[in-house]
Amino acid sequence: MAGGLERLGGPTYILAVLLSAAAWGCSIASTAYCAYVTRDITLDPGYNSTLPEEVEEVVRLAFEDHGVGFWAWQLAGSCVTYCTSAGACPNFDTKFRSAKAFTTVTDILGGLAFFLLLFQMCNAVEEGVLRFCALFFLLSTLFEGLTLLILRSNVCTEPGFFNYLYPFYPPEWNLPEVQSVSCSLSLGSNLTIAATVCWFFSSLVTAAVRPKDKGEGSPEEQAPEASG
């Protein structure tokens, strides 16, 4: 068993691969759905509905707590793109756009480092590659955590963020008025936190891998070569 692990690069190397695989998987999965965070809505208590009965239930769903993500938002359990078919799009602020960019950077940097580390299984584990991977895992830790900037973006702080949808409702509808909004953690952001932890420990463990771990067999495997 020990000899098999040594042929694969040693237990420390295997742990680094598993941690980075978990980190990359959580990172990609965190932004794949439209419920990265939950947008918690407080309506104006003076609101009196004048919506037609046949549409009131559906329309009100847009003014209740719902999930928001980087690519879409959640309405009645389904993902809806931010931009409408008529071409109306919200005005995202710098924090939202930055958080969205960090998700892409993390997936690319972390994925590159993960595959470089994984491919070392077929070759000698080189010190330079290990340092490169450890650095990229550390950068991924930073960028992954920065995706939580969405919590401070206008999606989560502006009550009227979805006002760009109003022109598509008949003027006689008395739409609910959002008094305040905030965001709380949801499935996607919880996966981001898990990914951040895994990226960090991936960096530490990768830095602890000894380059000579790879290719060194067990003492029993090396004995015939020595005696020969």
C-alpha positions, -999 to 999 in steps of 0.1 A, spaced: 0 0 0 27 24 10 47 15 -21 16 22 -43 12 57 -27 49 64 -33 46 55 -70 17 80 -72 38 107 -56 34 101 -19 5 106 5 11 144 8 9 147 -30 -23 127 -32 -38 149 -5 -29 180 -24 -46 166 -55 -77 157 -36 -80 191 -19 -75 210 -51 -100 188 -69 -125 195 -42 -117 233 -43 -121 235 -81 -153 215 -81 -169 236 -54 -157 268 -72 -174 259 -105 -205 245 -88 -209 277 -67 -218 299 -97 -235 273 -118 -269 280 -104 -289 313 -100 -291 311 -62 -256 323 -52 -271 344 -24 -306 350 -12 -320 385 -17 -341 392 14 -368 418 7 -388 440 30 -419 455 13 -435 488 22 -461 479 49 -485 504 33 -488 483 1 -523 475 -11 -525 451 -40 -545 462 -70 -532 435 -93 -555 413 -114 -561 380 -95 -548 359 -124 -514 375 -123 -510 387 -87 -495 355 -73 -469 352 -101 -460 389 -101 -456 390 -63 -430 363 -65 -406 389 -80 -411 409 -48 -405 381 -23 -372 367 -11 -354 350 -40 -320 338 -52 -297 359 -72 -266 348 -90 -239 361 -114 -257 350 -146 -293 349 -136 -318 353 -108 -344 330 -93 -381 334 -99 -405 307 -86 -377 281 -85 -366 288 -121 -336 307 -134 -344 339 -153 -317 359 -171 -313 395 -160 -318 409 -195 -353 407 -209 -362 397 -244 -369 433 -251 -332 441 -243 -337 458 -209 -308 450 -186 -300 461 -151 -271 485 -142 -246 464 -123 -222 483 -101 -184 478 -99 -186 454 -70 -209 431 -88 -188 431 -120 -156 426 -100 -171 397 -81 -182 381 -114 -148 386 -128 -132 370 -98 -153 338 -103 -138 334 -138 -102 342 -128 -105 317 -99 -118 289 -121 -90 295 -147 -61 299 -123 -72 271 -99 -81 247 -127 -47 253 -144 -29 246 -112 -50 216 -104 -43 199 -138 -6 208 -136 -4 191 -103 -25 162 -114 -3 156 -145 28 153 -122 14 119 -113 27 106 -146 61 123 -143 87 133 -117 73 158 -93 93 190 -101 100 216 -74 93 245 -98 59 231 -107 50 226 -71 58 262 -62 38 274 -92 8 254 -81 11 264 -45 12 301 -55 -18 297 -78 -38 279 -51 -30 308 -27 -41 333 -53 -73 313 -59 -80 315 -22 -79 353 -24 -100 355 -56 -125 330 -44 -131 349 -12 -135 382 -32 -165 368 -51 -184 374 -19 -183 411 -29 -217 404 -44 -230 408 -9 -220 445 -10 -232 451 -46 -262 470 -57 -281 437 -63 -281 433 -25 -283 469 -14 -305 488 -38 -343 483 -32 -350 495 -67 -325 473 -85 -353 455 -105 -371 487 -114 -359 482 -149 -386 456 -153 -414 480 -144 -420 494 -179 -431 460 -190 -460 460 -164 -493 478 -173 -493 513 -156 -526 506 -138 -510 478 -118 -500 490 -83 -468 471 -79 -453 463 -45 -428 488 -33 -395 474 -19 -386 492 13 -352 476 19 -331 446 7 -302 426 20 -285 394 10 -278 363 30 -257 332 22 -272 305 0 -261 273 -17 -236 290 -41 -220 313 -15 -217 284 9 -199 264 -18 -176 294 -23 -166 294 14 -159 256 12 -138 263 -20 -119 290 -3 -109 267 26 -99 239 2 -78 263 -19 -60 275 12 -52 240 24 -43 230 -11 -16 257 -12 -2 246 22 -2 209 14 13 214 -21 41 235 -6 48 206 17 52 180 -10 88 169 -15 99 168 -51 116 135 -45 84 119 -33 75 111 -69 94 82 -84 107 69 -51 96 34 -45 93 17 -12 125 3 4 115 -32 -6 111 -21 -43 145 -3 -42 164 -32 -26 167 -54 -57 181 -24 -76 206 -17 -49 217 -54 -47 220 -55 -85 
